[in-house]
């Protein structure tokens, strides 16, 4: 289950949202989430990526059903930008490894490498660990708040029959639904449009990547892919 303020599968707000007003960030935080532009193209971040490269990596995606705006990378610590890193693992290439203690998601690649993404993860009391697998995949999925969330946030009741996909939908552009032993766990890896959430624990156990990163991971992840969630 996901609970946070703006991007996953459920949530009550921790941001002081006025009663009756439910927006993407309130979903993420409460449910079961000095960079320049072209003029600074020659400057580099502390993680070795130029600002121009980061801007291009997280630029707009106008070809989507709901065009995705550029991510505000000034709100993301450069260490959470997508990159290829050395990563020793016994897992097979293609496996997804979630490291909630460090707010990273890895896709294991060949040759001792991995694609690393910055993430938001479960907040204290909602973290979990273990093995799962991708049971299904969704693009611009309908989001239905759990009954537990509706009890906490009555304003979510208007979506009890489902919130259609879109930029304000907590699940975002892409969702990987995690299963164990044939049953849906209610946990997901989802697309977040909230740059400030990356590198923090705000959800009820779900894992969020920036929309551009989630699309990148989604395209490389077939159903049945193994997912390992490490202890926090």
C-alpha positions as CSV (number, residue, x, y, z in Angstrom):
1,X,0.0,0.0,0.0
2,X,1.1,3.6,-0.6
3,X,0.5,6.5,1.6
4,X,2.1,9.8,0.8
5,X,1.6,13.2,-0.6
6,X,1.3,13.0,-4.3
7,X,2.3,9.9,-6.2
8,X,1.6,6.4,-5.4
9,X,-1.2,4.3,-4.3
10,X,-2.7,5.9,-1.3
11,X,-2.2,8.6,1.2
12,X,-3.0,11.1,3.7
13,X,-1.2,14.4,3.8
14,X,1.5,15.6,6.2
15,X,1.7,19.0,4.6
16,X,-1.2,20.8,6.2
17,X,-3.6,20.6,3.3
18,X,-6.9,22.3,4.0
19,X,-9.9,19.9,4.6
20,X,-11.6,19.0,1.4
21,X,-8.7,19.8,-0.8
22,X,-6.9,16.7,-2.0
23,X,-3.9,17.0,-4.3
24,X,-1.1,14.8,-5.6
25,X,1.3,15.6,-2.7
26,X,-1.3,14.8,-0.1
27,X,-1.8,11.4,-1.6
28,X,1.9,10.6,-1.3
29,X,2.6,11.8,2.2
30,X,-0.5,10.3,3.8
31,X,-1.5,7.0,2.2
32,X,-0.7,2.9,2.8
33,X,6.2,9.6,-3.0
34,X,21.5,26.5,-7.7
35,X,20.9,24.4,-10.9
36,X,20.8,26.6,-14.0
37,X,19.7,26.2,-17.6
38,X,21.5,26.3,-20.8
39,X,23.6,29.2,-19.6
40,X,25.3,26.8,-17.2
41,X,25.8,24.0,-19.6
42,X,29.5,23.8,-18.9
43,X,29.1,23.5,-15.1
44,X,29.1,20.1,-13.4
45,X,27.2,18.8,-10.5
46,X,28.9,17.3,-7.5
47,X,28.2,13.9,-9.0
48,X,30.1,14.4,-12.2
49,X,27.1,15.1,-14.5
50,X,26.8,18.5,-16.2
51,X,23.7,20.5,-15.6
52,X,22.9,20.4,-19.3
53,X,23.0,16.6,-19.2
54,X,20.8,16.5,-16.1
55,X,18.4,18.9,-17.7
56,X,18.2,16.8,-20.8
57,X,17.8,13.6,-18.8
58,X,14.8,15.0,-16.9
59,X,13.4,17.2,-19.6
60,X,9.8,17.2,-20.8
61,X,8.2,14.2,-22.4
62,X,5.6,15.7,-24.8
63,X,4.9,12.4,-26.6
64,X,3.0,10.9,-23.6
65,X,-0.8,10.6,-23.5
66,X,-0.6,13.3,-20.8
67,X,2.5,15.3,-21.7
68,X,5.0,15.3,-18.8
69,X,6.7,18.6,-17.9
70,X,10.4,18.8,-17.2
71,X,11.4,17.9,-13.6
72,X,12.7,20.7,-11.5
73,X,16.2,19.3,-10.9
74,X,17.1,22.1,-8.6
75,X,15.0,20.3,-6.0
76,X,16.8,17.0,-6.4
77,X,20.2,16.2,-4.8
78,X,22.5,15.4,-7.8
79,X,23.5,12.1,-6.1
80,X,20.0,10.8,-7.0
81,X,20.3,11.5,-10.7
82,X,20.1,8.3,-12.9
83,X,23.5,6.9,-13.7
84,X,25.3,3.6,-14.4
85,X,27.4,2.4,-11.4
86,X,29.5,-0.5,-10.3
87,X,27.3,-2.8,-8.3
88,X,28.3,-6.2,-7.0
89,X,25.3,-8.5,-6.9
90,X,24.5,-12.2,-7.1
91,X,21.1,-11.4,-8.7
92,X,20.6,-12.0,-12.4
93,X,20.7,-9.1,-14.9
94,X,17.3,-7.4,-15.1
95,X,16.5,-7.9,-11.4
96,X,15.4,-4.8,-9.5
97,X,16.9,-4.1,-6.1
98,X,15.4,-1.5,-3.8
99,X,17.8,0.0,-1.2
100,X,15.4,2.0,1.1
101,X,18.2,2.9,3.5
102,X,19.9,4.9,0.8
103,X,16.9,5.9,-1.3
104,X,18.1,4.0,-4.4
105,X,16.6,1.6,-6.9
106,X,19.0,-0.5,-8.9
107,X,18.4,-2.4,-12.1
108,X,21.1,-5.1,-12.4
109,X,23.0,-5.0,-15.7
110,X,25.7,-7.2,-17.2
111,X,29.4,-7.0,-16.1
112,X,29.0,-6.0,-12.5
113,X,27.1,-2.8,-13.3
114,X,23.7,-1.4,-12.5
115,X,21.5,1.4,-13.5
116,X,20.8,3.4,-10.3
117,X,17.8,5.7,-9.7
118,X,17.1,8.0,-6.8
119,X,13.8,7.1,-5.1
120,X,11.3,8.0,-2.3
121,X,10.5,5.1,0.0
122,X,8.3,4.1,2.9
123,X,8.3,6.3,6.0
124,X,9.1,5.0,9.5
125,X,6.6,2.2,10.4
126,X,5.7,1.4,6.8
127,X,9.0,0.0,5.5
128,X,9.2,-3.7,4.5
129,X,11.8,-6.0,3.0
130,X,11.8,-9.3,1.1
131,X,11.4,-10.7,-2.4
132,X,8.6,-10.0,-4.8
133,X,8.1,-9.9,-8.5
134,X,6.4,-7.6,-11.0
135,X,2.9,-9.2,-11.4
136,X,1.6,-6.6,-13.8
137,X,2.4,-3.3,-15.4
138,X,0.3,-0.2,-15.9
139,X,0.5,3.0,-18.0
140,X,-1.5,5.9,-16.6
141,X,-3.3,3.6,-14.3
142,X,-6.6,4.2,-12.5
143,X,-5.9,4.8,-8.8
144,X,-8.4,3.7,-6.2
145,X,-7.8,4.8,-2.6
146,X,-7.8,2.0,0.0
147,X,-10.6,2.0,2.6
148,X,-8.1,2.8,5.3
149,X,-7.0,5.9,3.5
150,X,-10.6,7.1,3.0
151,X,-11.2,6.7,6.8
152,X,-8.1,9.0,7.3
153,X,-8.9,11.4,4.5
154,X,-12.7,11.5,3.9
155,X,-12.1,13.8,0.9
156,X,-10.6,10.8,-0.9
157,X,-14.0,9.2,-0.9
158,X,-14.9,10.8,-4.2
159,X,-12.3,8.5,-5.8
160,X,-13.6,5.4,-4.2
161,X,-14.6,4.1,-7.7
162,X,-11.3,5.1,-9.1
163,X,-9.4,8.2,-10.2
164,X,-8.6,8.1,-14.0
165,X,-5.0,8.3,-15.1
166,X,-3.4,11.7,-15.5
167,X,-0.8,14.1,-14.2
168,X,-2.5,14.4,-10.9
169,X,-3.1,10.7,-10.4
170,X,-0.9,9.4,-7.5
171,X,0.3,6.4,-9.6
172,X,1.7,8.7,-12.3
173,X,2.7,7.7,-15.8
174,X,3.9,4.1,-15.1
175,X,3.4,1.6,-12.4
176,X,5.0,-1.8,-11.6
177,X,2.7,-3.7,-9.3
178,X,4.5,-6.1,-6.9
179,X,3.2,-9.6,-6.2
180,X,4.2,-12.4,-3.8
181,X,3.0,-16.0,-4.3
182,X,0.4,-15.0,-6.8
183,X,-1.1,-12.2,-4.7
184,X,-0.9,-8.5,-5.1
185,X,1.0,-7.0,-2.2
186,X,-0.6,-3.5,-2.6
187,X,3.0,-2.2,-3.0
188,X,4.2,-0.6,-6.2
189,X,7.1,1.1,-7.9
190,X,5.5,4.2,-9.4
191,X,6.2,7.5,-11.2
192,X,6.4,10.6,-9.0
193,X,6.1,14.1,-10.3
194,X,7.4,15.5,-6.9
195,X,11.2,16.1,-7.2
196,X,11.3,17.1,-3.5
197,X,10.2,13.6,-2.5
198,X,13.3,11.9,-3.9
199,X,15.6,10.9,-1.1
200,X,13.0,10.8,1.6
201,X,10.6,8.4,3.3
202,X,7.1,9.5,2.7
203,X,5.0,6.5,1.5
204,X,3.3,3.6,3.1
205,X,5.8,1.2,1.6
206,X,5.6,2.0,-2.1
207,X,8.7,3.3,-4.0
208,X,8.6,6.3,-6.3
209,X,11.0,7.4,-9.1
210,X,10.9,10.6,-11.0
211,X,8.6,10.1,-14.0
212,X,11.4,10.2,-16.5
213,X,13.3,7.5,-14.5
214,X,10.2,5.4,-14.1
215,X,9.5,5.4,-17.8
216,X,13.2,4.4,-18.4
217,X,12.9,1.5,-15.8
218,X,9.4,0.4,-17.0
219,X,10.5,0.0,-20.6
220,X,13.2,-2.4,-19.5
221,X,11.2,-4.4,-17.0
222,X,9.0,-7.3,-18.2
223,X,6.3,-9.0,-16.1
224,X,7.7,-11.6,-13.7
225,X,10.9,-9.6,-13.1
226,X,12.3,-10.3,-9.6
227,X,12.3,-7.4,-7.1
228,X,14.4,-7.5,-4.0
229,X,13.7,-5.0,-1.3
230,X,16.6,-4.8,1.1
231,X,16.2,-4.1,4.9
232,X,16.2,-0.4,5.8
